[in-house]
């Protein structure tokens, strides 16, 4: 019997096992192979992530499975979010190869660390108790601390890594303290156990304090105000492929565990945590929208854009309903493609002197490089929520879920901040199409063109193939309730 249970557990986390073993194998290849193994390991890492994604898809039977005594939950929600995280990680490795070579930062550890961070994300997304949440979060974060400072010759990169490490350790401590309080007042760390312990009664003040600390830890990882302070500095200081990674896959994983950790164990006290989530959402949308207006560095602008976008996504969680979670899933899906497309353009911003990062460097791009300007315009229009691009539907689903849940004021604030945010998105389009041309960029590598093409296609054609995405998102959201 014990053997049968162990086998079931292993089968349930087979994608994670394959990824862990594969990452170790890549590390060994990098250590013992003579010559420069970076391109080989990057290619193998992408193949490894493709195999992991295939294993996750093959496991799709629509059912819910628990593993390791309920510590991990394998369900439709987890599978959907895992596919997003794995895809984003593979895209970042693809984007990074030529960039790191141009910047003389070719280190085989980079794709290995991306794979290890992805392993932490998969554990985090499936986490069904507070200990698994902490283990997954730390497994992901340790790799992120290192990749933020991977350019050891750059003071900005080292500062970014140190700042993220110090603030990340602080947030982990808060999350752990909140978890210990929740355990103390419920007697269990299991999400299902906490739900049973709470029953239909009211939570005491001690449990609510613990819940607040738990939310603080999640808010840090998702860059929600007022725990966003690391985001602009780390985005600007870290190498651009690392910034693209920070803005995509870890955000998906953090949003997923935030949703699961609120919806599953605390449905009977939803009114309490919803107030906190509503505040985080409003503060993030407002600060992200207004603070981005004065930015001149495009990576800092994308940092404030990500803060605002996570605020919009949290509207879905604030609704606390299957429609709200479905809206959040759709928002994160579209946000991931918009982010990857935007950062692909930023990585294509290179001249003879190297990479450039100011918004002014995009001046007159439409006359120097029409395809690049078109893709960037598509991403900016989509982030501004202009129909019929995908970004419009992302906002539509979270706003409509908020209205159905009675959060009309939150939806109105979201619309107003969207209008404010549209200013700086459309300003970039104006600079590309109406300002006098700056010097030309060097031609972008094939890998960046591939990511640009895929991202632009998804954003432009979402309206055509939206139905299967909506159906899958609805099934994923329903598995949590």
C-alpha angles and dihedrals in degrees: 000000000000089000091051092051092048091051091051090050092051092048090049092058098034092125090055092047092049090048093049094048091043093051091051090049090051089051091053091048090052093049099046104031115098121229125019109331098174099103092044093050092045090053092046090048091055090049089049092052090048089054090049091050090050091052090051091050093046089054089059104118095137092246134118120240129183123208136194096017095314097310091120128039121202109197141136092275092054094046092051094049093043091056089053093049094047092047092050092049092051091048091052092051088050091050094047103056101080094031094056090046091053091048092046092241098121104152121156089214091073099074089039091054090048089054092049091048088050089052089056089049092053091051090046094051092051095042111131100173136041095254092054089048091055094045093049093045093051093044089055096040098050091060091045092054090056099044091049088062097034092119094074093178092061120082089201092055093047090049091049092052093046093047092048091047095050096045092040091054089050092052091046089053091052092049091049092048091050090049091051091051092049089050090048094053099039103030094229141072095205116107091222091046092051090051091052092045092053093047110169095316130106123271119245124238092257093057091047090053089051090048090051091054090047091053089048090060092051092044090056093054092047093046095240119166127286090025094051098093095110095052105079094042095045093044091052097041101043121081110272097250088053090050090051088052093048090050096051127026101028090047090055092049094045092048090049095053091043090057095045093046092054103036101043106043102025108041093124093057096039091128089064100050093037090066090056093046091049090053092048090048096050094044092049095047092048099045094040092051099045100036093053093061096077098043121119098179110077094213091056088047089053089050092057089042090056090050090054093044093052087051089056091047091052089060085075092054092045089058088060093202135111088255090053094049089047089053091050092050092050091046093052091047093054094038090055093056093044090051095047091048093048094048091047087060091047090052089050089059097101133136132175092283092054136257119355124202111181121109089231089066088071092063113135093357091147090068096044101039115010098181093051092047090048094052092047090049090051091051093047094047089048093050088049088056098243112165138268090025120098095255090066092058091046091059093038094059096048093044093048090048090052092051091049089051091053095253094127094145091054090051091049091050088050091054092048094050089046088059090050091048091050088067096067094038092053090043088065090052089050091051091050096047107030109027124088111273119264121206117306122262119237113256113281119245119255093253092059091047090054092053090044091052096047094046093048091048093052093048094046098041100038091103088060099050098027095114098070090045091050091047092050092046091050092052090047092051092046091057090068096056 
